Amino acid sequence: MGPRPRRSAAWVNRPAWRWPGWASAVVGGLFALLSVAWGLGSTVGISSLGGRIEELAREGDPTVLALAWVTGLAKAVGAALGVVLATGPGRLPRRWLLRTAWAGAAVLVLYGLAQQVGVLLVLTGAVTPTTPPADGVLLTRALLWEPWFWVWGLLLGLAAWCAPAVWDRR
């Protein structure tokens, strides 16, 4: 093996915390498991989504089931990225991993916050949807689903920020 890459000055004072990567992996992994369960036809928690997507999922619509599998796979990859950030890149290219993590974190945070704002606007009465949501759907989305996205994104971003220090101390 060749010499270790020289540490960038920007990485010197970063904490070598592993917990954000592991926490990101757990949050993403749980999210992935739920999507896979829905892909298998489970309706556990499906009522919290509400609307047409809930109806189609309950009917076993193949498009919805396939979408659940695709999102489950994407979430599993995101969870695995958290593990890599916590443990080290091995033979994988560091820059590519960090850029992927930062992009994923940005997407998760922006999507989660945009959805959170939309749900809160409806909950406060500032916006009235054309089709009223079922009882409890908005509250569940405001307290569970939307925060799950942006919290995962924040954890992934923190893991990406700490990863170079973690990797250099191995």
N, C-alpha and C positions, 0 to 999 in steps of 0.2 A: 504494500500500500504506500502511496506517495505521501508527501508532507501534508500536514493539516492546512486547510485554507486559513489565510490570515484573517483575523477578526476585524470587521469594519468598526470604525470609531462609533458609529451610531448604535452598535450592539453592545458596547462595553457596559453600559449602565442598566441594561434591561434585566429584569428578574428572570431567573431560570425556573419559573413556575411550570410544573407539569399539570397541575390540576385543571387549568382551563381546557387543555386538550382532552383530558379524560372526561370532564364534565360535558364538553361539546359532543364527545363520542356517545355518552349515555343519553343525552337529550335527543340526538339524531337517531340513535339506535332504537329508542322507544318509539319515536315518530315513525321510523321505517317499519317496525313490527306492526304498528297499527295499520299502516297502508297495506302491508302484505296480508294482514288478516282480512281487510276489506276486499282485497284482490281475490282472496279465497272464498268470498261470499259472506263473510261475517257481517252482522249488522250492529255489533257492539259499538256504541257511541255514535252511530250514524245519524241518529235523530238530532244530535247537536249541530249538524250541518244545515239541516232544514232545506226547504225549497225543492226545486226540480232534481237536484243532484241526489237528495235523499230518496226521492221517489224512484229514480232510475236505479240507484244502488239496491233498494229493496226488491225491485223487479229483476235484479241480476243482469242488468244491461251489459252486454259484452264490452262496449266501449268504456263504460265506467269501470268495469273490472280491470280492463287492460290499462287504463289510466292509473288505477290504484297500484298495479304492479310496476309501472314505469316510475311513478313517484316514489314507491317503496325502494326501488333500486337506486334512484338518485339520492334518497335520504341515507341509504346504507353506505353509499360511496362517501357522502359527507361525513357520516359517523366514522368511517375508516380513516378519513383525512384527519379527524381529531386525534385518533390513536397515533398516526404518523407524526403529527405535530408534537405529541407528548413524549414519543419514544425515540425519534430520529428517522431520517429519511432513508437510511440504508443506501441502496444503489440508485434511488430515485433522484432526479435533478432537484436540488434545493430551491432554485429560483422558481421553477415551474410549480412546485408544491406551495410555496408562499404566495405566488400570484393567484393560484387557484383558490387558496384559502381566503385571501383578501377579497377576491371576486365573489366567492360564495357568501362570505360574511356580509358584504355590501348588499347583495340580492336579498338575503334573508332579513336583514334589518329594514331595508327600504320597503320590501313587500309587507312585512309584518306591521310596520308603522303605518303604511298607507291603508291597509285593511283595518287596523285599530282605529284610525281616525274616522274612516267611513262608518264603522260600527258605532262609534261614540256619537257621531253626528245623527245617526238614526235614533239611538237611545235617548239623546237629549231633545229630540223633536226638531232639530235644525233642518233635517232632511226627511222627507216622507217617501218611502219606497212605493212603487206602483202596486206591488203585491206585498201585503203585510206579512212579516215573518211569523212563524209559529212561536207560541209562548216559550220563553226560555232560550231560544236559539241565539238571540243577540247577546244576552248576558253570558252564555257559555262561550260564544266567540270572543267577547270582550275580555273575559277572565281566563280563558284557556287557550283557544286556538291561535289567536293573533299574537298574544305575548309569547307563545311557544316559538313562533318564527323569529321574532326579534331577539329574544333571550338567547336562542341558539346562535343567531348571527353575532351577537355581542361576545359570547363565549368563544366562537370560532375566530373572531377577530383578535381577541385577547390571546388566544392560543398561537395565532400566527405572529403576533407581536413578540411573544416570549420565546417562540421556537428557536430562533437563531442562538440565543443564549443557552437554551436547553441543549441544543445539538453540539455547541462548541464545548460544553462541559462534560461531554460523554467520554 
